[in-house]
Amino acid sequence: MKAKAFMMGFLTGTVIASVATMLTTPSSGQQLRTRIKDQKEEMAATLIEVKDRLMEIKNETMEATNISKDSIQTFIADVKVLIQNWKQEIEPNKQELTERISNIETAIGELETTAAASPIMNKPADK
């Protein structure tokens, strides 16, 4: 949208500048009409050229957008596959870690029970 607004402003400014230059330059009526006719043809050619360039830009933008969409979709699919593979790889380790944590908790519980029953722990502190 910004490119369109810029081009419209550029073309409007060019037309106004051309008309102002032609009208303020001293010349005969015939010369002025000839110059207007020549400027009209040049402006028409310029407008066609600008229109063609805008179409090229639009097409290039659409192509880049499509390529980006495809690339992003491929990337997302690859990431999903990698996450799924990672989950499958850690599953055996997850079970092993859960078992080890359970064993450690059991050992701590046994140590607490043993320490509470120990005569050294029940002995009053020396003053």
ZAVEXDREN-556245 format. One record per residue (C-alpha): x negated, y negated, z; residue in three letters; residue number from 1. Coordinates in nm, 2 decimals, padded with zeros to 4 digits, always signed. Each point is the difference from the previous one (the first is absolute). Layout:
<nodes>
@x: X | y: Y | z: Z | r: ALA | k: NUM
...
</nodes>
This chain:
<nodes>
@x: +00.00 | y: +00.00 | z: +00.00 | r: MET | k: 1
@x: -00.29 | y: -00.24 | z: +00.08 | r: LYS | k: 2
@x: -00.15 | y: +00.06 | z: -00.35 | r: ALA | k: 3
@x: +00.33 | y: -00.08 | z: -00.16 | r: LYS | k: 4
@x: +00.04 | y: -00.32 | z: +00.19 | r: ALA | k: 5
@x: -00.36 | y: -00.10 | z: -00.07 | r: PHE | k: 6
@x: +00.04 | y: +00.06 | z: -00.37 | r: MET | k: 7
@x: +00.33 | y: -00.19 | z: -00.02 | r: MET | k: 8
@x: -00.17 | y: -00.29 | z: +00.18 | r: GLY | k: 9
@x: -00.30 | y: +00.02 | z: -00.23 | r: PHE | k: 10
@x: +00.22 | y: +00.00 | z: -00.31 | r: LEU | k: 11
@x: +00.22 | y: -00.28 | z: +00.12 | r: THR | k: 12
@x: -00.31 | y: -00.21 | z: +00.09 | r: GLY | k: 13
@x: -00.15 | y: +00.07 | z: -00.34 | r: THR | k: 14
@x: +00.31 | y: -00.10 | z: -00.19 | r: VAL | k: 15
@x: +00.04 | y: -00.32 | z: +00.20 | r: ILE | k: 16
@x: -00.36 | y: -00.10 | z: -00.04 | r: ALA | k: 17
@x: +00.02 | y: +00.07 | z: -00.38 | r: SER | k: 18
@x: +00.31 | y: -00.21 | z: -00.04 | r: VAL | k: 19
@x: -00.14 | y: -00.28 | z: +00.22 | r: ALA | k: 20
@x: -00.32 | y: -00.01 | z: -00.20 | r: THR | k: 21
@x: +00.17 | y: +00.00 | z: -00.33 | r: MET | k: 22
@x: +00.24 | y: -00.28 | z: +00.10 | r: LEU | k: 23
@x: -00.26 | y: -00.23 | z: +00.16 | r: THR | k: 24
@x: -00.26 | y: +00.03 | z: -00.28 | r: THR | k: 25
@x: +00.04 | y: -00.28 | z: -00.26 | r: PRO | k: 26
@x: +00.09 | y: +00.15 | z: -00.34 | r: SER | k: 27
@x: +00.25 | y: -00.03 | z: -00.27 | r: SER | k: 28
@x: +00.33 | y: +00.18 | z: +00.00 | r: GLY | k: 29
@x: -00.11 | y: +00.24 | z: -00.27 | r: GLN | k: 30
@x: -00.32 | y: +00.08 | z: +00.18 | r: GLN | k: 31
@x: +00.19 | y: +00.05 | z: +00.32 | r: LEU | k: 32
@x: +00.25 | y: +00.24 | z: -00.17 | r: ARG | k: 33
@x: -00.29 | y: +00.20 | z: -00.15 | r: THR | k: 34
@x: -00.18 | y: +00.02 | z: +00.33 | r: ARG | k: 35
@x: +00.32 | y: +00.11 | z: +00.17 | r: ILE | k: 36
@x: +00.05 | y: +00.27 | z: -00.26 | r: LYS | k: 37
@x: -00.36 | y: +00.12 | z: +00.04 | r: ASP | k: 38
@x: +00.03 | y: +00.00 | z: +00.38 | r: GLN | k: 39
@x: +00.33 | y: +00.19 | z: -00.02 | r: LYS | k: 40
@x: -00.17 | y: +00.28 | z: -00.20 | r: GLU | k: 41
@x: -00.29 | y: +00.01 | z: +00.24 | r: GLU | k: 42
@x: +00.23 | y: +00.00 | z: +00.30 | r: MET | k: 43
@x: +00.20 | y: +00.28 | z: -00.16 | r: ALA | k: 44
@x: -00.32 | y: +00.20 | z: -00.06 | r: ALA | k: 45
@x: -00.11 | y: -00.07 | z: +00.36 | r: THR | k: 46
@x: +00.34 | y: +00.11 | z: +00.14 | r: LEU | k: 47
@x: -00.01 | y: +00.33 | z: -00.20 | r: ILE | k: 48
@x: -00.36 | y: +00.06 | z: +00.13 | r: GLU | k: 49
@x: +00.10 | y: -00.07 | z: +00.36 | r: VAL | k: 50
@x: +00.31 | y: +00.22 | z: -00.03 | r: LYS | k: 51
@x: -00.22 | y: +00.29 | z: -00.14 | r: ASP | k: 52
@x: -00.25 | y: -00.04 | z: +00.28 | r: ARG | k: 53
@x: +00.28 | y: +00.00 | z: +00.26 | r: LEU | k: 54
@x: +00.13 | y: +00.32 | z: -00.15 | r: MET | k: 55
@x: -00.35 | y: +00.15 | z: +00.02 | r: GLU | k: 56
@x: -00.03 | y: -00.10 | z: +00.36 | r: ILE | k: 57
@x: +00.34 | y: +00.14 | z: +00.08 | r: LYS | k: 58
@x: -00.08 | y: +00.33 | z: -00.17 | r: ASN | k: 59
@x: -00.34 | y: +00.03 | z: +00.18 | r: GLU | k: 60
@x: +00.17 | y: -00.08 | z: +00.33 | r: THR | k: 61
@x: +00.26 | y: +00.27 | z: -00.05 | r: MET | k: 62
@x: -00.27 | y: +00.25 | z: -00.10 | r: GLU | k: 63
@x: -00.21 | y: -00.08 | z: +00.30 | r: ALA | k: 64
@x: +00.31 | y: +00.03 | z: +00.22 | r: THR | k: 65
@x: +00.08 | y: +00.35 | z: -00.14 | r: ASN | k: 66
@x: -00.36 | y: +00.11 | z: +00.04 | r: ILE | k: 67
@x: +00.00 | y: -00.13 | z: +00.36 | r: SER | k: 68
@x: +00.33 | y: +00.19 | z: +00.08 | r: LYS | k: 69
@x: -00.14 | y: +00.32 | z: -00.14 | r: ASP | k: 70
@x: -00.33 | y: -00.04 | z: +00.19 | r: SER | k: 71
@x: +00.18 | y: -00.08 | z: +00.33 | r: ILE | k: 72
@x: +00.23 | y: +00.30 | z: -00.04 | r: GLN | k: 73
@x: -00.29 | y: +00.23 | z: -00.07 | r: THR | k: 74
@x: -00.19 | y: -00.14 | z: +00.30 | r: PHE | k: 75
@x: +00.30 | y: +00.05 | z: +00.23 | r: ILE | k: 76
@x: +00.04 | y: +00.36 | z: -00.13 | r: ALA | k: 77
@x: -00.37 | y: +00.07 | z: +00.06 | r: ASP | k: 78
@x: +00.02 | y: -00.14 | z: +00.36 | r: VAL | k: 79
@x: +00.31 | y: +00.21 | z: +00.08 | r: LYS | k: 80
@x: -00.19 | y: +00.31 | z: -00.12 | r: VAL | k: 81
@x: -00.31 | y: -00.09 | z: +00.21 | r: LEU | k: 82
@x: +00.22 | y: -00.05 | z: +00.31 | r: ILE | k: 83
@x: +00.17 | y: +00.33 | z: -00.05 | r: GLN | k: 84
@x: -00.33 | y: +00.18 | z: -00.05 | r: ASN | k: 85
@x: -00.14 | y: -00.17 | z: +00.31 | r: TRP | k: 86
@x: +00.30 | y: +00.11 | z: +00.21 | r: LYS | k: 87
@x: -00.05 | y: +00.35 | z: -00.12 | r: GLN | k: 88
@x: -00.37 | y: -00.01 | z: +00.08 | r: GLU | k: 89
@x: +00.05 | y: -00.13 | z: +00.36 | r: ILE | k: 90
@x: +00.28 | y: +00.24 | z: +00.09 | r: GLU | k: 91
@x: -00.22 | y: +00.29 | z: +00.12 | r: PRO | k: 92
@x: -00.22 | y: -00.25 | z: +00.19 | r: ASN | k: 93
@x: +00.31 | y: -00.16 | z: +00.15 | r: LYS | k: 94
@x: +00.11 | y: +00.33 | z: +00.14 | r: GLN | k: 95
@x: -00.35 | y: +00.08 | z: +00.13 | r: GLU | k: 96
@x: -00.03 | y: -00.35 | z: +00.17 | r: LEU | k: 97
@x: +00.34 | y: +00.05 | z: +00.16 | r: THR | k: 98
@x: -00.11 | y: +00.34 | z: +00.14 | r: GLU | k: 99
@x: -00.33 | y: -00.15 | z: +00.13 | r: ARG | k: 100
@x: +00.18 | y: -00.29 | z: +00.17 | r: ILE | k: 101
@x: +00.24 | y: +00.24 | z: +00.16 | r: SER | k: 102
@x: -00.30 | y: +00.21 | z: +00.13 | r: ASN | k: 103
@x: -00.17 | y: -00.31 | z: +00.13 | r: ILE | k: 104
@x: +00.32 | y: -00.11 | z: +00.19 | r: GLU | k: 105
@x: +00.02 | y: +00.35 | z: +00.15 | r: THR | k: 106
@x: -00.36 | y: -00.01 | z: +00.11 | r: ALA | k: 107
@x: +00.05 | y: -00.34 | z: +00.15 | r: ILE | k: 108
@x: +00.30 | y: +00.12 | z: +00.19 | r: GLY | k: 109
@x: -00.19 | y: +00.30 | z: +00.13 | r: GLU | k: 110
@x: -00.29 | y: -00.22 | z: +00.11 | r: LEU | k: 111
@x: +00.24 | y: -00.23 | z: +00.18 | r: GLU | k: 112
@x: +00.16 | y: +00.30 | z: +00.18 | r: THR | k: 113
@x: -00.34 | y: +00.14 | z: +00.09 | r: THR | k: 114
@x: -00.13 | y: -00.33 | z: +00.12 | r: ALA | k: 115
@x: +00.30 | y: -00.06 | z: +00.21 | r: ALA | k: 116
@x: -00.04 | y: +00.34 | z: +00.16 | r: ALA | k: 117
@x: -00.37 | y: -00.04 | z: +00.06 | r: SER | k: 118
@x: -00.11 | y: -00.05 | z: +00.36 | r: PRO | k: 119
@x: -00.25 | y: -00.27 | z: -00.11 | r: ILE | k: 120
@x: +00.28 | y: -00.21 | z: -00.13 | r: MET | k: 121
@x: +00.21 | y: +00.04 | z: +00.32 | r: ASN | k: 122
@x: -00.29 | y: -00.09 | z: +00.23 | r: LYS | k: 123
@x: +00.04 | y: -00.35 | z: +00.17 | r: PRO | k: 124
@x: -00.25 | y: -00.26 | z: -00.11 | r: ALA | k: 125
@x: -00.29 | y: -00.08 | z: +00.23 | r: ASP | k: 126
@x: -00.01 | y: -00.34 | z: +00.16 | r: LYS | k: 127
</nodes>
